[in-house]
Amino acid sequence: MAAKSSDGRYPPIEPHDSGMLQVGDGHSLYWEVSGNPGGKPVVVLHGGPGSGSSPAKRSLFDPDHYRVVQFDQRNAGRSTPSAADPVVDLSANTTQHLIADIEALRVHLGIERWLVQGGSWGVTLALAYAQAHPERVTELILVAVTSGDRSETAWITRDVGRVFPREWERFRDGVPAADRDGDLAAAYSRLLHDPDPDVRARAAHEWCVWEDAHMSLAPDAEPFLSVADPSFQLAFARLVTHYWSHGCFLEDGQLLRDIGRLHGIPGVLIHGRYDVSGPLGTAWALHRAWPGSELVVLDDTGHGGGSMAEAVLTATDRFAGRSR
């Protein structure tokens, strides 16, 4: 086992392989591989939708044991075309497209089966992928658990305003008065595709300010989306609102309904007690319906931070040992 740094993570490493994979519809995905080329394969699914892959995620896996695959989902990060492009068409970006992309990447890299790790939106995608292709999944590690249901979107865009009333009123008032009683994700999506660049930029910033507001009740939570590069804000907000205004392209309740497809696949669900963005109820319901799962509730964090990385490392180390 490789030596860990003082914060418990494995030392930073660089990819030893990377490239662009054409997946059709004019899309090319950026991908990279780090760690042991002959190690246990794991694919890391980023959140958002639209956050893009992160170098920090490499340090959550023992580089002596894991072959770590990361990629930027359609229109995110270094994949092309970018959602930051004012004329980009998002119609060929759905959950079903992303599931097919994961399979295309697996085949491209010559991987038979892999551990699937996802965070936030990446949990929804990981569950949808695993339920579509259970024979390709060895284990699941799911962090800040979501299911993509419309009730979750309604909570984030409207109901949680009872916890943050001042911030929510600012968020609501960011759309035209005629749209304030309707689907706020759809209303923001329309603004984010407005021909006026100032309208687009203002809508992207307001969306990111609201995301930062509700992300956590933990006292040490710090904003990161609202202070990000405007180009990133636009791409991120466009992708999130595209998915949320379409119910994440899933039937409501689909992932809980089809959880039986994961029978025999071990899983660890990690969730912060202070995650007001995605309350613990979703993780609890999935855990109760999935006999092969373990639920880890962290009492020091929300949607991220605190002991979350430590909990992920515990899971990845255990599954590394299990593979040997």
Summary of the structure (lengths in Angstrom):
residues: 324
radius of gyration: 18.9
end to end distance: 11.8
largest distance: 59.5
contacts: 1125
relative contact order: 0.14
helix: 42%
strand: 17%
